[in-house]
Amino acid sequence: MEFLEDISLTWYIIFILTGFVAGYIDAIAGGGGMIQVPILLLSGIPPLFVLATNKIAGLFGTLMASIKYAMSKKMSFTIVWVALGPCLIASYFGTSLVMYLSDEIIAWAILISIPIALLFLLKKSTKIKEEKKKLSKKKIILCTAPIGFYDGLLGPGTGTYMTISMKRFLNLDYIVATASTKPLNLMTNIGSAIAFFAAGKILWSIALPMALANALGAYIGSHYAIKGGEAFIKKVLISVLLIMLSANILKMIIN
């Protein structure tokens, strides 16, 4: 792959730092992919390889966050067990579809997904009391599987979208929704990673160091999320997204 020869040591350092920050923020507010994907694109890596490499990095981070949240007993295991399979399958099919899209379409779709996620983040949510009655399996699948498909298709913002969906349609409070999102996001990453691996699109020399950094960031981030760091991280996430959005728009204009 000729484009890898143009990736300097400086870029590898940037990738590792980005992986850590993405894992940290994703564990608290979701949206780690919205940080990793734009940085990978800015380095000149083709969009399809960017999505594949991002999946591996995110997979390690979500695994770490899932373990931390499960140990804290903040997770709704009922929702997780019902949605795991559908999310995994939906993600696999989403990734299978993206293989047929052009690099230009993927790049524009990623760019459009960032401001959409920003709108969700900027919109103030009302206080929600956790629903006590038993949730139907159909309702759980309907509010999670489509986002799993999106994760396989593009990815950035999946954790944010799924957390918002759980809050609004399953009436979970923020910390339970965030915690329950992580193992589902892990499954969507696995489903997508399988498809990308079979297609040979993963850049392992970049993905593995980013993955380790992502896992470390997720460990620290989930700790602070449990302690109540939502407001601060949301502000940081919004700031980073605005910078990345501006940078990618500038890159498209220049190109």
C-alpha positions in Angstrom: 0.0 0.0 0.0 1.8 3.0 -1.3 0.0 5.6 0.8 1.4 4.0 4.0 4.9 5.1 2.9 3.8 8.8 3.2 2.7 8.3 6.9 5.5 9.8 9.0 6.5 9.0 12.6 4.8 12.3 13.6 1.5 11.0 12.2 1.9 7.7 14.2 2.3 9.8 17.4 -0.8 11.8 16.5 -2.7 8.6 15.9 -1.7 7.2 19.4 -2.7 10.5 21.1 -5.9 10.6 19.2 -6.7 7.0 20.2 -6.3 7.9 23.9 -8.5 11.0 23.7 -11.1 9.2 21.6 -11.2 6.3 24.1 -11.5 8.7 27.1 -14.3 10.7 25.6 -16.1 7.7 24.1 -16.3 6.0 27.4 -18.1 9.0 28.9 -20.2 10.7 26.1 -19.8 8.5 23.1 -18.5 9.8 19.8 -14.9 8.5 19.9 -15.1 7.6 16.2 -15.9 11.2 15.4 -12.5 12.1 16.7 -10.5 9.2 15.3 -12.0 9.1 11.8 -11.4 12.8 10.8 -7.7 12.5 12.0 -7.2 9.4 10.0 -8.7 11.0 7.0 -6.5 14.1 7.4 -3.4 11.9 7.2 -4.3 10.9 3.7 -5.5 7.4 4.3 -8.3 6.3 1.9 -11.8 6.4 3.6 -12.5 2.7 3.4 -9.2 1.9 5.2 -9.9 4.7 7.7 -13.2 3.1 8.6 -11.6 -0.4 9.0 -8.7 0.9 11.1 -11.0 3.0 13.3 -13.1 -0.2 14.0 -10.1 -2.1 15.5 -9.1 0.9 17.6 -12.6 1.4 18.9 -13.1 -2.2 19.6 -10.4 -2.3 22.2 -11.7 0.9 23.9 -15.3 -0.3 24.0 -14.2 -3.7 25.5 -12.4 -1.9 28.3 -15.3 0.5 29.0 -17.8 -2.4 28.9 -15.8 -4.2 31.6 -15.5 -1.1 33.8 -19.3 -0.3 33.5 -20.2 -4.0 34.2 -18.1 -4.0 37.3 -19.8 -0.8 38.5 -23.3 -2.4 38.1 -24.6 0.5 36.1 -25.5 -1.6 33.1 -28.9 -2.9 32.1 -28.1 -6.5 31.3 -31.7 -7.2 30.1 -31.3 -4.7 27.3 -27.8 -5.8 26.5 -28.7 -9.5 26.1 -31.7 -8.8 23.9 -29.9 -6.3 21.6 -26.4 -8.0 21.3 -27.3 -10.4 18.4 -29.3 -8.0 16.3 -26.7 -5.3 16.6 -23.9 -7.7 15.6 -25.8 -8.8 12.5 -26.9 -5.3 11.6 -23.3 -4.0 11.8 -22.0 -6.8 9.6 -24.5 -6.0 6.9 -23.8 -2.3 7.2 -20.1 -2.9 6.6 -20.8 -5.3 3.7 -22.8 -2.5 2.0 -20.1 0.2 2.5 -17.7 -1.9 0.5 -19.6 -1.0 -2.6 -19.6 2.8 -2.0 -17.0 5.1 -3.6 -14.4 6.9 -1.4 -16.0 10.2 -2.3 -19.4 9.1 -1.0 -17.9 7.7 2.2 -15.9 10.8 2.9 -19.0 13.0 2.4 -21.2 10.7 4.5 -18.7 10.9 7.3 -18.5 14.7 7.1 -22.3 15.0 7.2 -22.6 12.6 10.2 -20.4 14.9 12.4 -22.7 17.9 12.4 -25.8 15.6 12.9 -24.1 14.2 16.0 -23.3 17.7 17.1 -26.9 18.7 16.9 -27.8 15.8 19.2 -25.1 16.7 21.6 -26.0 20.4 21.7 -29.7 19.7 22.3 -30.5 19.8 26.0 -32.2 16.6 27.1 -35.0 16.6 29.7 -34.6 14.7 32.9 -35.7 11.1 32.5 -36.9 8.7 35.1 -35.9 5.1 34.5 -38.9 3.0 33.3 -39.9 0.4 35.8 -42.1 -1.8 33.6 -40.7 -4.6 31.5 -39.5 -3.4 28.1 -40.6 -5.4 25.1 -37.9 -7.1 23.1 -39.2 -5.5 19.9 -38.8 -2.0 21.3 -35.3 -2.7 22.5 -34.3 -4.1 19.0 -35.9 -1.3 17.1 -34.0 1.4 19.0 -30.6 -0.3 18.8 -30.3 -2.5 15.7 -30.6 0.4 13.2 -27.8 2.2 14.9 -25.8 -1.0 14.7 -26.3 -0.9 11.0 -25.1 2.7 10.9 -22.0 1.7 12.9 -21.1 -0.9 10.3 -21.9 1.5 7.4 -20.0 4.6 8.7 -19.4 4.5 12.5 -18.7 8.0 13.8 -21.1 8.9 16.6 -22.6 5.4 17.2 -22.1 5.5 20.9 -23.7 9.0 21.1 -26.7 8.0 18.9 -27.3 4.8 20.8 -27.2 6.5 24.2 -29.6 9.2 23.0 -31.9 6.5 21.6 -31.9 4.5 24.9 -32.6 7.7 26.9 -35.6 8.7 24.7 -37.2 5.4 23.7 -36.3 3.1 26.6 -36.5 5.8 29.3 -33.1 5.1 30.9 -31.1 7.7 32.8 -27.9 8.9 31.3 -25.4 6.7 33.1 -27.4 3.5 32.6 -27.9 4.3 28.9 -24.2 5.1 28.5 -23.1 1.9 30.3 -25.6 -0.3 28.3 -24.4 1.2 25.0 -20.8 0.0 25.5 -21.2 -3.8 25.1 -23.6 -3.2 22.1 -21.1 -0.9 20.5 -18.5 -3.6 21.1 -20.7 -6.1 19.2 -21.2 -3.7 16.3 -17.4 -3.1 16.2 -16.8 -6.9 16.1 -19.4 -7.4 13.4 -17.9 -4.7 11.3 -14.3 -5.8 12.0 -15.1 -9.3 10.8 -16.2 -7.9 7.4 -13.3 -5.5 7.1 -10.8 -8.2 8.1 -12.2 -10.5 5.4 -11.8 -7.7 2.9 -8.2 -7.0 3.9 -8.9 -3.3 4.7 -7.4 -3.0 8.2 -4.1 -1.2 8.5 -2.7 -3.2 11.5 0.5 -1.1 11.9 -1.8 1.9 12.7 -4.8 0.1 14.2 -2.9 -1.8 17.0 -1.1 1.1 18.7 -4.3 3.2 18.4 -6.2 0.3 20.0 -4.0 0.1 23.0 -4.1 3.9 23.5 -7.9 3.8 23.1 -8.2 1.1 25.7 -6.2 3.1 28.2 -8.3 6.2 27.5 -11.5 4.2 27.9 -10.3 2.8 31.3 -9.7 6.3 32.6 -12.8 7.8 30.9 -15.2 5.3 32.3 -13.9 5.8 35.8 -14.6 9.6 35.5 -18.0 8.9 33.9 -19.1 6.8 36.9 -17.9 9.6 39.1 -20.1 12.1 37.2 -18.0 13.9 34.6 -20.7 14.2 31.9 -20.9 18.0 31.6 -17.2 18.6 31.3 -16.7 15.9 28.7 -19.6 17.1 26.6 -18.0 20.5 26.3 -14.7 18.9 25.3 -16.3 16.6 22.8 -18.2 19.5 21.2 -15.0 21.6 21.0 -13.1 18.7 19.4 -15.9 18.0 16.9 -16.1 21.6 15.8 -12.3 21.6 15.2 -12.4 18.3 13.3 -15.4 19.4 11.2 -13.7 22.6 10.2 -10.4 20.8 9.4 -12.2 18.3 7.2 -14.2 20.9 5.4 -10.9 22.8 4.8 -9.3 19.6 3.5 -12.1 19.1 1.0 -11.9 22.7 -0.2 -8.1 22.4 -0.7 -8.4 19.1 -2.5 
